[in-house]
């Protein structure tokens, strides 16, 4: 990682890469300050203020200006700047010379919805503020839910009001953009490689995928280079490669041993913006609501008739949510689909093959996953019918036929009631 010495005389310019609002100020204080500290917040607001009336680009300034305004030393300001960079609020460019010149690109914070559904920031905030304060922060941004089932949507569409043929498209207008968040650079890979004998580790073991995994685990479980080296030594297989699954397991165990609890995603429900609209009381709508409002842990527990899922099952679910970035509702549909198709067994290889297919298909919502599963089920049925004339296949209520809102059979109604009552 490049390390530039920052001096008071070094010059800088601030460029606004986003649209900043008063709402962003409260988000920075409520959600980011526990992560970047008070000096990081002050630096962000100072750079924002440096933009001046234009709110686009600042005049030329020197870092001594920041030292005076923030009443802090240059080394502290540099650390605060790096914390802003790490959490996607700032991007820094430097041109070296007799006096170094910096460009600071300022980015918006994530929206509360994006923040609480971010796989890393969400966990880091929880670890920093604790359970009670975390719930208070979430409550600040909760959406007010209103039952609309007795109302009609009479909202006008754009083409009902305006002649859209008169509109022209433009692509050069500024948008609200959050900066990229990366955990790269937390671990010193040169130090790890140098400390492991060459006859033990394969020189190609540290590929990009493995490095990304190591950095993510180091960040989530707060592991330094020395400790990570120790963990890696324990999961090198006979071919000199790093067992990625073994590294996940041992990192989790080490964290649990130190902290007593695990940061995990399997206790999260579907993000609000990916849920079905309120007021859909059709049969399909009620099933979708179960998938959306139940955590993968609780849904799997229901499918196991109240028996707690095994650690192996939970690790599999978390891998689906971290590595493949499947949403909670999609994972729930996947659980239901696999258990019905695979004789009530959650076989790792079988699950991962289907999950990879769903990831490639870009499925984000329960509805998309259900429709995709239906299509796959019908394809498999056609193949089966070519070999066997008639075969009975157990299917959930949303497979193999169009679901009607009314006139359910007694068996179907009973199945739906049993499914819904577990999650009231």
C-alpha positions in Angstrom: 0.0 0.0 0.0 1.4 3.4 -1.0 2.1 5.7 1.9 2.5 9.4 1.3 3.8 11.7 4.0 1.3 14.5 4.6 2.6 17.9 5.4 0.8 21.1 6.5 2.0 22.9 3.3 0.6 20.3 1.0 -2.3 21.6 -1.2 -5.7 20.2 -1.7 -9.0 20.7 -3.6 -12.3 19.2 -2.7 -14.6 17.9 -5.5 -18.3 17.0 -4.8 -19.0 13.7 -6.5 -22.6 13.4 -5.2 -25.6 15.3 -4.0 -25.3 16.1 -0.3 -28.3 17.0 1.8 -29.2 17.8 5.4 -30.4 14.2 5.8 -26.9 13.1 5.1 -25.6 15.1 8.0 -27.8 13.1 10.5 -26.8 9.8 8.8 -23.2 10.6 9.2 -23.6 11.4 12.9 -26.0 8.5 13.8 -24.6 5.7 11.7 -21.0 6.6 10.7 -19.6 8.4 13.8 -19.4 5.1 15.8 -17.2 3.8 13.0 -15.1 6.8 12.0 -15.0 8.7 15.2 -15.7 12.3 16.0 -12.6 13.6 14.2 -13.6 11.7 11.0 -17.1 13.3 11.2 -15.5 16.8 11.7 -13.2 16.3 8.8 -16.0 15.2 6.5 -18.1 18.3 7.4 -15.1 20.6 7.0 -14.4 19.3 3.5 -18.1 19.6 2.7 -18.0 23.2 4.0 -14.8 23.9 1.9 -17.0 23.4 -1.2 -18.4 26.8 -0.6 -21.5 28.3 -2.2 -21.0 26.4 -5.5 -21.2 23.1 -3.6 -19.2 21.6 -6.6 -15.5 22.4 -6.1 -13.5 24.2 -3.5 -10.8 26.8 -4.0 -7.1 25.7 -3.6 -6.3 25.1 0.1 -3.5 23.9 2.2 -3.6 21.3 5.0 -2.6 23.8 7.6 -6.2 25.2 7.1 -7.5 21.8 8.3 -5.2 21.8 11.3 -6.4 25.3 12.4 -10.1 24.5 11.9 -10.0 21.0 13.5 -7.5 21.9 16.2 -5.7 18.6 15.4 -2.2 17.6 14.3 -1.5 16.5 10.7 -1.0 12.9 11.6 -4.4 12.7 13.3 -6.0 14.4 10.3 -4.4 11.8 8.0 -5.8 9.0 10.1 -9.3 10.6 10.1 -9.0 11.0 6.3 -8.1 7.3 5.9 -11.2 6.3 8.0 -13.4 8.3 5.6 -11.7 6.5 2.7 -12.3 3.1 4.2 -16.0 3.6 4.6 -16.6 5.0 1.1 -17.1 8.6 2.1 -13.9 10.0 0.5 -11.6 9.1 -2.4 -8.1 10.6 -2.5 -5.7 11.3 -5.3 -2.2 12.8 -5.0 0.3 14.3 -7.4 3.8 14.3 -5.9 6.1 17.3 -6.4 8.0 19.9 -4.4 4.6 20.4 -2.7 2.2 17.5 -3.0 -1.2 18.3 -4.4 -4.2 16.3 -3.3 -7.7 15.9 -4.8 -10.4 14.9 -2.3 -13.6 13.5 -3.9 -16.5 13.7 -1.4 -19.2 11.0 -1.6 -22.6 10.6 0.0 -23.1 8.2 2.9 -25.2 5.1 2.2 -29.0 5.5 2.9 -30.1 3.9 6.2 -31.7 1.1 4.2 -28.5 0.4 2.3 -26.4 0.7 5.5 -28.5 -1.7 7.6 -28.4 -4.2 4.7 -24.7 -3.9 4.0 -23.1 -7.3 5.0 -20.1 -5.6 6.7 -21.1 -2.1 7.9 -24.2 -3.6 9.6 -22.1 -6.0 11.6 -19.4 -3.5 12.4 -22.0 -1.0 13.7 -23.6 -3.7 15.9 -20.2 -4.7 17.3 -19.3 -1.1 18.1 -22.5 0.1 19.7 -24.0 -3.0 21.2 -27.4 -4.6 21.0 -29.5 -1.8 22.8 -28.0 1.2 20.9 -28.1 -0.7 17.6 -31.9 -1.3 18.0 -32.4 2.4 18.9 -30.6 3.4 15.7 -32.6 1.0 13.6 -35.9 2.4 15.1 -34.9 5.9 14.0 -35.2 4.8 10.4 -38.1 2.4 10.5 -40.7 2.7 7.8 -44.3 3.4 8.9 -46.5 0.6 7.7 -50.1 1.2 6.8 -52.6 -1.4 5.9 -53.8 -0.4 2.4 -56.0 -3.4 1.6 -59.2 -1.3 1.7 -57.8 1.4 -0.5 -57.4 1.7 -4.2 -54.2 3.0 -5.9 -55.3 6.0 -8.1 -51.8 7.4 -8.6 -51.3 8.8 -12.1 -48.6 7.5 -14.3 -46.2 9.8 -16.1 -47.7 9.3 -19.5 -51.2 10.0 -18.1 -50.1 13.6 -17.3 -47.3 14.5 -19.7 -46.6 13.8 -23.4 -43.4 11.8 -23.0 -42.5 12.2 -26.6 -41.3 15.7 -25.8 -38.8 14.5 -23.2 -35.1 14.1 -24.0 -32.7 11.9 -22.0 -29.5 13.3 -20.5 -26.7 11.4 -18.8 -24.4 14.1 -17.6 -26.4 15.1 -14.5 -24.9 14.5 -11.1 -26.5 11.7 -9.1 -26.4 10.8 -5.4 -23.5 8.4 -5.2 -21.9 6.6 -2.3 -18.3 5.8 -2.6 -17.0 2.2 -2.9 -16.3 0.3 0.4 -13.3 -2.0 0.4 -11.6 -3.9 3.1 -8.5 -4.6 1.0 -5.2 -3.8 2.6 -6.1 -4.9 6.2 -3.8 -8.0 5.9 -0.1 -7.9 5.0 0.1 -10.8 2.5 3.8 -10.4 2.0 4.3 -11.0 5.7 2.1 -14.1 5.7 3.8 -15.6 2.6 7.2 -15.0 4.1 6.3 -16.7 7.3 5.1 -19.9 5.8 7.8 -22.3 4.4 7.6 -22.6 0.6 7.5 -26.4 0.7 4.2 -26.2 2.7 2.2 -23.6 0.7 1.5 -23.5 -3.0 2.8 -20.2 -4.6 -0.6 -19.8 -6.3 -2.6 -20.3 -3.2 -3.1 -16.6 -2.6 -5.2 -15.9 -5.6 -7.6 -12.9 -5.7 -10.6 -14.9 -4.5 -8.6 -16.2 -1.5 -7.2 -12.8 -0.7 -10.7 -11.2 -0.8 -12.0 -13.9 1.5 -9.1 -13.4 4.0 -9.6 -9.6 4.0 -13.3 -10.0 4.6 -12.9 -12.5 7.4 -10.2 -10.3 8.9 -12.5 -7.3 8.9 -15.6 -9.0 10.1 -13.9 -11.0 12.9 -11.2 -8.3 13.7 -8.2 -10.5 13.0 -4.7 -9.1 12.5 -2.0 -10.4 10.2 -0.2 -12.4 12.9 -3.4 -14.2 14.0 -4.5 -14.7 10.4 -1.1 -16.4 9.6 -1.7 -18.8 12.5 -5.2 -19.6 11.2 -4.0 -20.1 7.6 -1.3 -22.5 8.8 -4.0 -24.7 10.3 -6.1 -25.0 7.0 -3.4 -25.7 4.4 -4.3 -29.0 2.7 -2.1 -31.7 1.3 -1.8 -29.9 -2.1 -0.5 -26.7 -0.4 -3.7 -24.8 -1.0 -5.8 -22.9 1.6 -9.1 -24.7 2.5 -11.5 -21.7 2.2 -14.3 -23.4 4.1 -11.9 -24.5 6.8 -10.6 -20.9 7.2 -14.2 -19.6 7.6 -14.9 -22.2 10.3 -11.7 -21.6 12.3 -12.1 -17.8 12.0 -15.6 -18.0 13.4 -14.5 -20.3 16.2 -11.7 -18.0 17.2 -14.1 -15.0 17.3 -16.7 -16.9 19.2 -14.0 -18.0 21.7 -13.0 -14.4 22.3 -16.3 -12.7 22.1 -18.8 -15.4 23.1 -21.2 -14.4 20.2 -21.0 -14.5 16.4 -21.8 -11.7 13.9 -24.1 -13.5 11.4 -26.5 -12.7 8.6 -28.8 -15.7 9.0 -30.9 -13.8 11.5 -31.8 -11.1 9.0 -35.1 -10.8 7.1 -35.6 -9.4 3.6 -34.8 -5.7 3.1 -38.0 -3.6 2.9 -37.2 -2.3 -0.6 -37.2 -5.8 -1.9 -40.5 -6.9 -0.3 -43.8 -7.4 -2.1 -46.2 -4.4 -1.9 -48.5 -4.3 1.2 -52.1 -5.5 0.8 -51.5 -8.5 -1.4 -53.8 -11.1 0.4 -53.8 -13.7 -2.4 -52.5 -17.1 -1.7 -49.2 -16.4 -3.4 -49.0 -13.0 -1.6 -49.3 -14.7 1.8 -46.7 -17.3 1.0 -44.3 -14.5 -0.2 -44.9 -12.7 3.0 -43.7 -15.7 5.0 -40.5 -15.9 2.9 -39.9 -12.2 3.3 -40.6 -11.8 7.0 -38.8 -14.9 8.3 -35.1 -15.2 8.9 -33.3 -18.1 7.1 -32.5 -19.5 10.6 -36.2 -19.4 11.7 -37.5 -20.7 8.4 -35.1 -23.7 8.4 -36.0 -24.4 12.0 -39.7 -24.5 10.9 -38.9 -26.9 8.1 -37.1 -29.1 10.7 -40.4 -29.0 12.8 -38.9 -26.9 15.5 -35.5 -28.6 15.8 -32.6 -26.1 15.9 -30.6 -26.1 12.6 -27.1 -27.7 12.9 -24.0 -25.5 12.9 -23.2 -27.0 9.4 -26.6 -25.9 8.1 -26.1 -22.4 9.5 -22.7 -22.1 8.0 -24.1 -23.2 4.6 -26.8 -20.5 4.8 -24.3 -17.8 5.8 -22.1 -18.8 2.9 -25.0 -18.3 0.5 -25.6 -14.9 2.0 -21.9 -13.8 2.1 -20.2 -15.4 -0.8 -23.2 -15.5 -3.2 -24.9 -12.5 -1.8 -28.4 -14.0 -1.9 -31.1 -12.1 -0.1 -32.8 -13.7 3.0 -36.1 -14.3 1.1 -34.3 -15.9 -1.8 -32.4 -18.2 0.6 -35.8 -19.1 2.2 -37.3 -20.1 -1.2 -34.1 -22.0 -1.9 -34.4 -23.9 1.4 -38.0 -24.8 0.6 -37.2 -25.8 -2.9 -34.2 -28.0 -2.1 -35.8 -29.8 0.9 -38.8 -30.7 -1.3 -36.7 -31.8 -4.2 -34.0 -33.6 -2.3 -35.9 -35.8 0.1 -35.8 -33.3 3.0 -32.0 -33.2 3.0 -30.0 -30.0 2.8 -27.0 -31.5 0.9 -24.2 -28.9 0.6 -23.2 -29.7 -3.0 -26.8 -29.8 -4.2 -27.6 -26.5 -2.5 -24.5 -24.7 -3.9 -25.1 -25.8 -7.5 -28.7 -24.4 -7.4 -27.6 -21.3 -5.5 -24.9 -20.5 -8.1 -27.6 -20.8 -10.8 -29.9 -18.5 -8.9 -27.0 -16.0 -8.4 -26.3 -16.0 -12.1 -30.0 -15.3 -12.7 -29.8 -12.2 -10.5 -32.7 -13.2 -8.3 -33.3 -10.7 -5.5 -37.0 -11.1 -4.4 -39.1 -14.0 -3.2 -41.4 -13.6 -6.1 -38.5 -13.9 -8.6 -37.1 -16.9 -6.9 -40.5 -18.7 -6.8 -41.1 -18.0 -10.5 -37.6 -19.2 -11.4 -38.1 -22.4 -9.2 -41.4 -23.1 -11.0 -39.8 -22.9 -14.4 -37.0 -25.2 -13.3 -39.4 -27.6 -11.8 -41.4 -27.8 -15.0 -38.3 -28.4 -17.1 -37.3 -31.3 -14.8 -40.9 -32.7 -15.0 -40.8 -32.7 -18.8 -37.5 -34.5 -18.8 -38.9 -37.1 -16.4 -42.1 -37.6 -18.4 -39.9 -38.5 -21.4 -38.6 -41.5 -19.4 -41.6 -42.4 -17.2 -45.1 -41.8 -18.4 -46.5 -40.7 -15.0 -44.6 -39.8 -11.9 -45.9 -38.3 -8.6 -43.7 -35.4 -7.5 -44.3 -33.7 -4.1 -44.5 -30.0 -4.8 -45.2 -26.9 -2.7 -48.4 -25.0 -3.3 -46.8 -22.6 -5.7 -45.3 -25.2 -8.0 -46.6 -26.8 -11.2 -49.9 -24.7 -11.6 -51.2 -21.2 -11.7 -52.2 -20.2 -8.2 -55.7 -18.9 -7.8 -56.7 -16.4 -5.2 -59.9 -18.2 -4.2 -61.4 -21.7 -4.2 -58.6 -23.5 -2.5 -59.0 -27.1 -1.8 -59.2 -28.2 1.8 -55.7 -29.8 1.7 -54.2 -26.6 0.1 -55.8 -24.4 2.7 -54.6 -26.6 5.5 -51.0 -26.5 4.2 -51.1 -22.8 3.9 -52.5 -22.4 7.4 -49.8 -24.6 8.8 -47.1 -22.6 7.0 -48.5 -19.2 8.1 -49.3 -19.9 11.7 -45.6 -20.6 12.5 -44.6 -17.1 11.6 -47.4 -14.9 13.1 
